[in-house]
């Protein structure tokens, strides 16, 4: 095991020891280094013994005294210092398998990497873990781990994930739980597969793992129009969504009484599909599953209303349009109406953008593309257009279809403002 050094910061401890790009880091303080987890974990001491193999093959043992900032001055070609681990499953509900052709290559990559689970909260299936990785998780006590469970029925899990080892890997949940490793879990629910009695079974099995399971999100399957050749799936009906809510809320209520925490939460989409009010923010406790769309609406409402109540400013009266997905549009209209009761010079329209790119079964704002924005809002928007930052990729420089914010501004003739998914931030934009 070793990682190749791509650069050395001038004047750093590594530079002072004449370490050069192309050299390989073999070990720190007697521990082999294979990737970023090893490196960061064993970087804890102020004085390090590093084993370096030069580009000429010479082995050097060096003492490195870290700078005040804690860095050695070594840089690597990628953050992981290794290749990202690719998913080995063929899940019936996989969203990437439903992507349209012709998009940038990175969007088709399926990751299933335990390192990303710990570092960034990515969900893993456990089917990709080697014996070495399991041992390392236990020894380093890497926690929390985010797990895509989907079902605790081994046979059903194999079927849904298209992997004959998917059932066996469930044993790791208990192994990690017994080691005190915290688990954040998700169940992607598909009607007729893992809902109903299977959902009850999964919740009971996860509850049996004890306090190590900190939260479980029940999330509805997302289906695009690009499903040719894939296993037939359908969306939840209004009645089925209501049944999921009832089951998860009932189980969560039992957990609240027994443990002081609900643990199990339905995604916001289930409430919207069922036509039921979103619970208050307090229902979601510490909002552990926000990235799964669990409690996001409640938090937005809470932040907006608190900021509105405390606000003593008056809007400038600028005409604005808020563009969002079909699901969120009615909710945002409610907030704008509430603000309009306080200020009579508020001129804000909310526009629901249909998802033509992926198919109109996709209603979330985060999957609205730049092209759909342009085509549907041309000639229909105010001079200022607000969009949630979830529409853009992490770098905030482009939409999923590679359209850039500047393209939207030019084509629509608007000032585009990208707003964080935060109620207080939204209110501040309305005041400008």
N, C-alpha and C positions, 0 to 999 in steps of 0.2 A: 504493500500500500504506500502511496506517495501522491503528492500533488505538485504540479509544475508551477513555478513562480513566474508570473508574466511581467512583473515590474517591481522596482524598489524605490521608495520615496527618498529623494536626496536628503542627506543629513540625518536620516532615521537610524535607529539601532541596527537594523539590517544592513544599511549602507555602510555604517562604520565597521561592520564585520566583513565587508567586501562580498556580500551575497549579491548575485547577479541574476538578471532575467534569464530564464532557461534552466537555472538550477532547480532541484527538486527538494521539497520539504518531506522528509521521511518520518520524523518523530518529534514530539515535544515532551520534555520531561519523562521520557521512557515510554510514551504512548504513540503508537502508529497513527498517522494522519491520512485519512482517506477523503475527507470532504469538510465542508464548513462546520458541521456539527462537532466533529472531532476538534477542529482548530479552535473554535470559540470556547468549547468546554475546557480544553486543556491550556487555554491562554490565561487562566485565572491567576497565575502566580506572577509577582513582579519581576522575578528573575527566572529566566527560562533556559533550559538546555535543549538546543535544537540540533537535530542531525540533518545535515544537508548533503545531498549528492550533487556535485557540480555537473555542468553540461559535458565535461570531459570524463565523467564517471568516477571522480575522486570523492571519497566520503570525508566530511568535516564535522566535528563536534564543536559547537559554539555556544557561548554564554551570551544571552541577549537580555539586556535590562530595558524593560519597556519604558516608553515615554510617559509623561504625566497623563496623557489621554488614553493610555492603555494599549497603544498600537505598536507593532513591531516595525512597520514600514513595508511589509510584504504586501503585494497585490497579486490578484489571480485573474485569469481570463474570464471566469464567470463567478457569480456570487456563490453558487453551490460548490465551486471548485471541482465539479464533476458533471457528467451528463444528467439531465433531468430524467427521472424514472418514468417510463411510459406505462400506461394502463394496459393490463392483460385481459380485461373483461370485455364482454360484448353485451352490455346491459340493454334490455329491451326498450328502455326509456332514454337512452343516452342522447343528450341534446346535440352533441357534436356530430353524431351520425345523421342528424336532421338538418345540417347546415347546407345552404345552397352552394353550388360549385362556383369557382372563380374568386373566392375570397383569399386574403393573404394567408400564407402557409401556416403561420403560427396559430391561427384560429382553429386549425384542425388537429392540433396536438392534444392528446389526452394524457394528462399527468395523473399519477397515482404514487406520490412520493412522500414518505413519512417525514422527511426533513422539511418540506413545505407545509405540512400539517402543523408542525411545532412552530416554525418560524413565521408563517403567514396565515395560519388558520385554514389552509386548504383541507378538504375532506378526502380521506383515503378509505379504501375498501378492506384493507388488511390482507388481500390476496397476493399482494406484490412484495410482502416482507420476507426477506431472507432470514435464516437462523441467526446470522451475524447481526442483522438490524434489530431483531427482537431482543437479543442479548444486550445490545447497546442501549436500547430504550429502557430496559430494566436496570442496567448498571448506572446509566446517567440519570435515571428517573426523569426522563423527558416527559413533560406534562404542561398543559393538557394535550391530548391527541384528539383530533376531530375525525370521527368515523362515519362513513356512509354505511349504515346497517341495513336499511330497507326492510328486512324481515329477519327474525330470529329462527324461522323455520328452515333448517339446513337444505332440504330438498327444494323448497320454493326459492331460496336464495340462489342455489345453483342454476335453476331455470331462469330466474329474472336477470341474473348477471352473466349468463352464458359462460360460466366457468365451473368446472367440476370440483374445484377446490374451494369454492365460495362458502360452502357449508362448514367445512373443516376449520376455516380461518376464524369462525365465530368463537372458537375456544380461546383465542387470544384476548377477547374482551374480558373474560373471567381472569385470565392470567394477569392482565394489566390492572384490573380492578383490585385483585388481591395484593398487588405490589404497591397500591396506593396511588396509581397513576390516574389522573382525572380524565374523564371522557366526555366530550361534547358530541352528540350523535344526531343523525338525521335519518328520517324515513321518507324516501320519495315514494308517494303512494300512487298506485295505478288502479283504477276501478276494476273489480273482478279479479285482482291478483292479491294484493297485500293489504286491502282494507277489510272492513267487517271483522269477522272472528280472528283473522290473521293479524290485524292491527292490535286487537286486544291481547293476543298471545305475545306479540313483540313487546308491547308496553310492559306486560307482566314479567317477561324474561329480563328486560333491561332493569326494571325496578328491583328484581332479585339480586342484582349486582351491587346493590347498596349505594352509599353516598358517593362512590367514585363516579357514577353517572350523574353529572351535574345538570345537564339539560338535554332534551330531545325535541327536535323540531319535526312536525308532520307537514310535509310539503307536497302539493299536488304536482303530478307530472305535467311537463310542458311539451306541447306538440306543435311542430311547424307543419307547413304544407309539403315539406320534402321528406316523405316517409315511404316512397316507393321501394319495395323489396324488404321492408322492415316488418316486424311482427305487428299485427293489428292492435292498436290501442285507441282508446277514446278518452275524452275529457269527463270529469265528474259532472253529473247533473246537479241541479239546485238541491234536490232532496238528498242525494248522496253526500254532497258537501256538508249539509246540515247534520247528517248522521256521523260524519267524521268529527265535526265540532263537538257533538254531544258525547261521543266516546272519549275523545281526548280530554275535554273539560271535566268529565266525570272522573276519569282516572287521575287527572291532575288534582282535582279536589280531594281525592283520597290521599294522595301524596302530601298535599298541603297539611292535612290533618295529622298525618303520621310523622312527617319529617320537617314540616315548616316551610316547604318549598313545593311548588307545583311540578317541577321538573319537565313535564310534558306540555307542549304548546302547539296549537294549530297555526299554520302560516296565515297571514292576512288574507291571502287569495281565497281561502276557504270561506271566510266571513263575507267577502265581496260576492263570491259565487252564490252563497246561500241567501244573500240579501239580508244578513244580520248585522247589527251594529258592531263595530270594532270595540273590544273591551278598553277600559281605561288603562293608562300607562302602568299603573301600579300592578295590574294583573300580570305583567310580564317581568316583574321583579327586577333583576339586574340587567335585563335586555341582552342576555347571553347569545341569542340567536338572531340578532339584527341582520347579519349578512345573509341569512336565509329568508329574509322578508317576514320575520316574526316580531311583531311589535313596532315595526317601522312607522306605520300609519299613526298608531297611538302616540308615539314619541313626537312625531311631527306636529300633531294636533296640540299636544301639551306645550311644546316649545313655542308654537305660534301664539296660542292663547295667553300664555304667561307674558310673552313679549308684548302682545297687544295691550293687555291690561296695564302694563307698566309704562307703556310708551306715552310720552308727552309731546312728541313732535307731530307735525302735520305733513302729509305727503305733498310733494310739489305739483301733483296733478298730471304728471307725465302719462301719456297713453301707453299702455303695455299689453302685451299678450304673453300668457304662460302656455307653453306647449308641453304636453305630457302624454302618457299612454292612456288608452281607453279606460283601464281599471281605475286609475288615480284621478281622472278628470272630475267626476262628481264630488270627490272628497275635497279637491282643491277649490272647486266652486263654492262649497260650503264655507271654507275659510275666508275666501275673498268676500262672500256675502256678509260674514261676521265683521270683517274689517270695514265694509261699506256702511254698516250701521253706525260706526264711530266717525267715519270721514265721508262727507258727501262729495268730495272732489277726487275720489278714487276711481280711476278709469282703467280697469283691468279685465280683460277677457281670458277665459281658459279654453284652450283648443285641444280636443282629443285627437291624437294622430293615430289613424288606423295603421296597423302593421302589415303593409302589402309585401314588404321584403321577405319576411319569414312566414307570413300567413296571418289572417285576422284572428286566429285562435290565440295568438300571442298578444297579450294586452298590457304587459308591464312597460314602464317608461324606460327601463334600462336597456331594452332591446329595440327601441325606436332608432331608425337610421337617419342619416343626414338627407339621403335621397327622398325618403318619405316626408320628411319635414318640408323640403323645398317644393315637392310636387303638390302637397296638400295645403300649404299655407300661402302659396304665391298669390298676391293680391288680397289676402285676407287678414294680414297681421298689422298690428300697430307699429309705430317706429321703433319701439324697443321690444325685443323678444327675449323672454326668460326661458331657459331650459335647465333641468336638473343635471348635475355633473355626472350622474349615473349613466347618461346617454353616451358619454365619451369613455374611451379606454383610460387606463390608469394614468397615462402621461397627459391626458386631457387635450391631446392634439388632433384627434380624429374620431369619427364615429365607426361603428362596426363595418360599414360599407366603404371605408376609407375616405369618405367625404370629410373635409376639414371645416372647422368653425368659420374660417374666412370665406369658404365657398357658400355657406348658408347666408352669411351677411351680404355677400355680393349678389347672389341670386334673388334674395328677398328684399334687398335694399333696407336692411334693418341694422340696428345696433344689437348684437347678440351678447347677452350676459349669461354666464354659466354660474348657476347657484348651487351651493352644497345642499344635500338633502337634510335640511335643518330648518325648523320652523322659525327660529329667531333670525337666521340669515335671510330667509324668504321675506320676512316682514321688513328688514332693513332695505331690501331691494325695492320694495313697494314705496318706500319713503323717498327714494332718489328722484 
